[in-house]
């Protein structure tokens, strides 16, 4: 341990001129603004930033190294080595300054890489951090949650060998997610290792994560105004009969149970900083493990007073029917995650909201009694859940509509034909052969789009 510490200090001995104070630096690199090259974000761009960071490290330029590695993690958050490189860059700054700020972020970056993304080399960085005794007290506030996280991961891994361990795994999930509030990540105003690690752990273990203070007030109000105007237009278009009437004739409005509706929103009118949010977007890429992320829809899910308790359900099933092959397949990674931004504060006892079965996205826990937790949201908060997580709407005992912005992010090869079915030609709808209709779903959907485009004279404004 002492040798490792001395090696770090020798490497940092000539880096003082490039170094700035941790609090000042973290406020600069932890930003809620998009990097200038965010619109061309690619894995190759991430690799270029990582190489630049390594060169800066070798030159003793600590600030430049961390900045470059942060950009690498932003552009490719799904690469384990993105977080290892960022963690190691922060580690060097922590060793130089004996700074808790750097040390804590370094620990989160390296833990994400090692425990979740399975980068074996990141373990060396964690050992190096532990070797710096002066930083030992920096992690006191995280120890209990970190311990519960490790216990939950071990309990879930044990299910692969013995399904009889499901009750113990469910208890470990409940302890981490609910008892210790692991499902909640506070102060999500910047893309940082702490935010990324806590987000990923919650989504992996709990199946749902709550992000505090994600959306600023001005943006939230703009979205709320767009949602209200769009919803009102559908209501007015039915002679004032409301969304129930609209759902019978307009495919852009769908009933989701008693006094609950989903209304499509005009995508290009929505604030781009919501759709490609500088924190949420890379977090979704991290969760889905790919740069190939698309939105399956952009809509408002609105509940009116009197909406009843919904049965618990998952929005989609497994890609492979794991329930029939429990002994053959491990837990599959997420193929999609839905981000929900409440446009009004949520109170489970008043206007309802949504409650989740913690751990229900894990197929081998579905026959086990799981703890439920309601989503409680303040202004600007959001919650994200795995498409497979079981959930249900709570009764709405309030007096005003409760709209939620719904952003279902999916891997680009996945299509949710259950919640967002394709639209078809009249000829297709008249076909009675169910086998033939199933085979022609995508083909006819393209024909339907082409017919609509031609009927509008080559102009499409329904976006």
N, C-alpha and C positions, 0 to 999 in steps of 0.2 A: 504493500500500500504506500509506504513512504517513498519507494523508488518511483512509483507512478506519479505521485504528487510532485516530486522533484523534476521529473521529466516535463510535466506540464509547465512548471514555473520557468524552466530554462527556455522553453519555446516561446514564452510570453515576455521574456525579460526586455525585449526591445520594442514592445508594442505600445508603450505608454502614449506616444504622441498621437496615435490614431484613436485612442480610447476616449469615450465620453461617459458621463455618469449614467448609471443604469436607469434611474427614473426618467431622465431626459430622453434617453435612447428608446426605452420601451414605449414612451408616448409617441415617438416618431415612427417606429416600424410597426407598431400595433395600431393600424389606422382603419377607419371604417370607410375609406375611399378606395376605389378600384385602382390598381397599378396602371400606369399609362399603356401598357401592352396587354391589358386584360382582354380586349376584344379579339386578340389573335392567340389566345391561350392554347397551347399545345404541349404534349409531353416533350417534344424535342426542344421547345423553348425552355421548359423546366430544366432539362439536362444542361442546356447552355448556361443557365443561371447557376446551377450547382457547380459546374466546372469553374465558373468565374469566382464563386465563393471559395472553392478550394485553393485557387491561385492567390486570392486575397489572404486566406489563412496562412499559406506558406510564406507570404511576404510580411506576416505579422500585422496585417490591417484588420483588426478585430471587428470594427464597426462595419466595414465594407463586406466582410465575410458573412456576418449575420444578416445584413440586408439582402445580400445575394441569395443566401440559403432560404430566407423567408420567401423571396420571390419564387424560388424553385418549389417550395412546399405549396404555395398558392396555385401555381400552374399545374402541378401534378400531386395533389394531396393523397392520391391513391398509391403512390410509390412509397414503399417502406423506407428506402434510402433517402427520400426527400426529408423525412423527419429525423433520420439518423444524422444526416449532414447538418441540419439546423440545430439539433440537440448538441452535437459536438462543437459547433461554432459558439453556441451559448455557454457550453461548458468551459471553453477557454476563457471567455469573458468573466465567468463566475470565478474561475481559479485566479485570474489576475486581480480582480477587485474584491474577492471574497464577498460577492454580492448575492443576497438572497433572491433579489428579483430575477437575475439571470439564472441562478441555480434552480429555482422552482420551475421556470419555463423550460430549462434544459431537461429537467427530470420528466416533465410531461411529454416533451417531444420524444425522448428516448424510450419512455414507457410505452407510448403509442406504437413506436416502431417495433419494440421488442415483444411486448405482451399481446398486442393485437394484430399487428401486420407481420409478425414472425420474422423479423430481421435479427438473426443471431448476433451480428456484429454490434448491434446497439447495446447489447449486454455489457460490452467492454466500457462504453461510456458511462453506464449506470455504476459500474464498479469504480470508475475514476471519480465520479461524484461522491460516492460513499467514502472514498479514501481521503477526502478533504474534510477533516474533522470539524474545522471551524464553521462549516456550512450545515452541520448536522441538525441544528435547531430550526433551520429554514423550512423543514417539511412537516413540522409538528401538526399543523392544521390539516394536513392531507392524510396523515397516517391511518386514521380509522377508516376513512372511505377507501383508501388504497387497499387496505387489508380486506375489506368486504368485497371489493372488486376482484381481487385475486381468489378469494374463497368462492365467489359466484362462478368465475371462469373455470376453476377446477371442478366444481360440482357439475357444471354443464358438460365438461369434457368427459366426466365419468359416465354420463348417460350412454355414450357410444358403446361402452363395454357392458353396462348393466342398467337396463331400463327400470329396475327396481329402486334405483337411486332417485327417481323423479320427485318424491316428496321432499327429500333433503335438498335437491336442486331448487325446487320451488321456494323453500324457506330461504335459501341463500339469495335468490333473486329478490324476494320481498325485503330482506334485510338491506340489501344494497339500494334497491330502487326506492323503497317507501320509507323504511325506518330511518335510513341515513340520508334520504333526499337525493340519492344519486341520479334520479330521473330529472332533476332540476339543475340547470346551468345558469348562474346569475351573470349579469353584466355583459351580455353578448353584443358588444359594440365594436369588436375588433376580431380579426382572424389571427389567433394566437395558438401556441401549442396547448395551453391549458384548455381553451375552448374546444379545440379539435379532439383532444384526448377524452375529455368528459362527455362530449357529444357522442363520440364513437362508442365509448363504453356503455352509455345509457341505451343507445339504439341497439347495440349488440346484446345486452343483457336483459333490458326491460322491454324492448320492442317499441318504446316511445320515449321522447325526450322533450322537455320544456325549456325553451330558450328565453331568458328574460331580457327585456329592453332591446329587442332585435330591430324593430322598425321605429324610425323617428316620427314624432307627432305630425309634422307637416305631410309626410308621405302617407301616413295612416289616414289622415283626414281626406286626402285626395282620392285614395282608394275607396273610402267609405262613400264619398260623394258620387263616384262613378258607379259603384254598386247600387246605390239607392236610385240613381237616375235610370239605370238599365232595368232594374226590377220594376220600377214604376211604369216604364214604357210597355213592358209585357202585360202588366195589369190593366193599363188603359186600353191596350189594343184588343182586349176581350170585352170591351164595353163595361169595364169596371167590375167584372165578375171575379177578378183575382187570378192568382197563379194556378189554382185548381182547374179553371177553365182553360188557361193557356197550356197546361200540361197535356190536355187531351188533343190539341191540334198543332202545337209548335214543338218540334224536336229539341229546341234549345232550352226548354223547360221540362224538368222531369220530377215527378212526385217521388219523395223518399220517405213515405209514411205519413201518418196523420199530421196535418199542418206543417209538414216539412217539404222543402223543395230545393232542387238544384237548378241554378240559372246560369247559363253561359254568359261570360263577360267578353267584351270586345278586346282581344288580346293586345293589339297594337296601341290601344288607348290607355292601357295600364302602364303605370310608371315603370320604366325599365329597371330602375334601381330595386324594385321589388322582385321582378322575375329573375334578374341576374344579380341578386343581392351580393355585395362584396364579401359577406360572411357566409350567408346561407348557401350560395352556389358552390363554393369550394367544399363546404361541409357535405353537401349532397354527393359531390364527386367522390369524396372520401368514403362515404357510407356505401355507395354503389360500386366502388372500386373501378371506376372507368371515367374517361373523358366523354364517352358517348352517352350523354344524358339529354333527354328530351322531356318536354312537358306534354302529358297526355291530354290535358285540358286546362282551362283557366275558368273557374266558376265561383259562384257564391252558393253556399249551402245555408239556407235561411230557415229558421224555425219561428213559427208564430205562436202567440199565447195559446195554451191548450194542447200543444204538442205533447204526445204521450211518451212514456218510457219505451225506448227501442229495445228489441232483443239484441243480444250481443252477436256480432257477426264479423267476419273478415271480409275486406273489400275484394280480395281475390284469393284463389286457391294456390297451392304449390305449383311450381313449374312442372315438377315430377310428383306423382302421387305418392309422397313419402309415407302417408298413413298406411298404405298397403305394403310398404317395403321397409318397415321400421328397422329390421335387422340388417338391411343391405346398404342403405344410404345414410351418410352423416347429415347434419344440418346444412342446408344449402344457404348460400349468401342471399342477401336481399336483391330482388329484381326491381324494386321500386319503393319509394317512400313519399308519403303525402305530407306536405307542409300546410298547416292550418294557421291562418292569422285572424284571430277574432277582431272584428271591427267595432265591437263594444266589449267592455269588461265582462268576464264570465264569473258567475256566482252559482255553483251547483244547486243552492237552495232557492234561488230566485229564477234566473232565466235559463237554468239548465247547463248546457254544454255537453261534453262527451266524457264518458268514463272508459277506462282501458283495463283489460286483463293483463297484468304484468307478466311478461314471459310467454304470452300465448302465441307469439310468432315462431316459437321453437316447437316443432312438430311433436317431439317426444314428451312435452309437458302438457299436451292438450287433454289428456285423460286424467290430469291431476288438478285438484282444487287450487286455483290461483287467486291471489289477492287482486282486487280491483282498486283503481285510483281515479278520481275525477280530475279533469283538466281545469285548473284554476288559472285565470289569465288576467293580468293587469294590462293597461294600455301599452301597446307596442310589443307585447309578448307574442310568441308563436310556439306551437308544438308540432313535432314531426314524428310520424309513426311509420313503421314497416307496413307494407301493404298487407301482410299476413296477420298482423296483430288484431286480435278480437276486441271489439269496442261497441259501444251503443250510446245513442243520444239519451240525455236525461230529460225528465219532464220540464216543460217551460211553464212556470207559474207566474211569470212576469206580465207586463202590460204592453211591451213593445217588441217588434221583431228582433231576432238575434241572428244577424248575418255573420258568416265566417267566410273569409277568402280561402279557397281550396286550390292548392298547387300540387298536383300529383306528378312527381318526377319519376321517370322510368328509364331503364336501359333502352338504348335506341332500337333494339331488336324486339322489344316487348310491346304488345298492343292489348289494352284492357277492353275487350269486346263486351264485357258484362256491364260495366258502369258507363262506358262511353261507346255504345254500339254504332257501327257504321250506318250510313243512310243509303237508300237504294232507289232504283227506278220502280215505276209502277208495274212494269212487266215482271220484275223480280218478285215483288210482293205477291203477285198473282200465282206464282209457281207453287204447286202443292207437293212436289217431290222434295222431302226434307233432306235426303242425301245430296241431291243435286244442288239445293240451295246452300247447303253448308260448303260444298266445294267451290261455289261461285261467289261467296261473300265478298272477297277482296276485288275480284274482277268486276263485279257489278258496281261496287262502290266507286271504282275509278270511272266507270261509264256514267254513273250518276253525276259525279263532279264535272265531267266533260260536258254533259248535257246542260247542266246549270250554267257553266261558263259560256257555252255557245248561246244560250237563251238570253244572257245579259250582254251579248255583243262583245264578248271577250273582256268584260269588266267584272271583277269580283270585289264587292265591298263588304262582304260578311266576314270580316276578320277582326 
